[in-house]
């Protein structure tokens, strides 16, 4: 009976599972923030490239296709 009580106390006092859950949540938050940052930067770069193509297309002889990513 004493051994069972000791095992019960050890199980109650063990915090490894709780720490693992906390670290998992933290990793998820960091991954989500990284994905959002990458998407935001990608949108900004796309907007800049589209603006550049619009400017080049307005010039004489400039041909730029922002969808294909080509230009001359």
Secondary structure per residue as TSV (DSSP state, phi and psi in degrees):
chain	resnum	aa	ss	phi	psi
A	1	X	-	360.0	-37.0
A	2	X	H	-63.9	-40.1
A	3	X	H	-63.2	-41.0
A	4	X	H	-64.1	-40.2
A	5	X	H	-65.6	-40.6
A	6	X	H	-64.0	-43.7
A	7	X	H	-63.5	-38.7
A	8	X	H	-63.7	-41.8
A	9	X	H	-66.0	-40.2
A	10	X	H	-64.8	-41.1
A	11	X	H	-64.3	-40.8
A	12	X	H	-66.8	-38.1
A	13	X	H	-86.0	-10.7
A	14	X	-	-74.2	122.7
A	15	X	-	-112.4	13.2
A	16	X	H	-64.6	-39.6
A	17	X	H	-64.5	-42.1
A	18	X	H	-65.5	-39.9
A	19	X	H	-65.3	-39.3
A	20	X	H	-64.6	-39.7
A	21	X	H	-64.6	-42.2
A	22	X	H	-63.0	-44.1
A	23	X	H	-66.0	-36.2
A	24	X	H	-64.0	-42.1
A	25	X	H	-64.2	-42.2
A	26	X	H	-62.9	-43.0
A	27	X	H	-63.6	-39.9
A	28	X	H	-62.8	-42.0
A	29	X	H	-65.0	-43.1
A	30	X	H	-64.9	-42.3
A	31	X	H	-63.4	-42.5
A	32	X	H	-62.3	-42.2
A	33	X	H	-64.7	-39.3
A	34	X	H	-65.2	-42.2
A	35	X	H	-63.8	-43.8
A	36	X	H	-62.8	-39.5
A	37	X	H	-64.9	-42.0
A	38	X	H	-64.1	-42.6
A	39	X	H	-64.5	-40.3
A	40	X	H	-65.4	-44.9
A	41	X	H	-64.7	-40.0
A	42	X	H	-61.9	-41.2
A	43	X	H	-64.9	-39.7
A	44	X	H	-64.3	-45.1
A	45	X	H	-64.1	-41.6
A	46	X	H	-60.9	-43.5
A	47	X	H	-62.4	-41.7
A	48	X	H	-64.2	-43.5
A	49	X	H	-66.3	-40.2
A	50	X	H	-64.3	-41.8
A	51	X	H	-62.5	-40.4
A	52	X	H	-63.9	-43.1
A	53	X	H	-63.7	-38.5
A	54	X	H	-62.7	-42.5
A	55	X	H	-65.2	-43.3
A	56	X	H	-65.7	-37.3
A	57	X	H	-67.8	-24.7
A	58	X	H	-76.8	-19.7
A	59	X	S	-82.1	156.7
A	60	X	T	-67.8	124.8
A	61	X	T	82.8	-3.0
A	62	X	-	-86.4	129.2
A	63	X	-	-128.1	121.7
A	64	X	E	-138.4	130.3
A	65	X	E	-113.9	102.7
A	66	X	T	-68.4	-28.6
A	67	X	T	-69.0	-40.2
A	68	X	T	-87.5	-18.9
A	69	X	T	77.6	27.8
A	70	X	E	-119.5	155.7
A	71	X	E	-169.0	162.2
A	72	X	-	-147.2	360.0
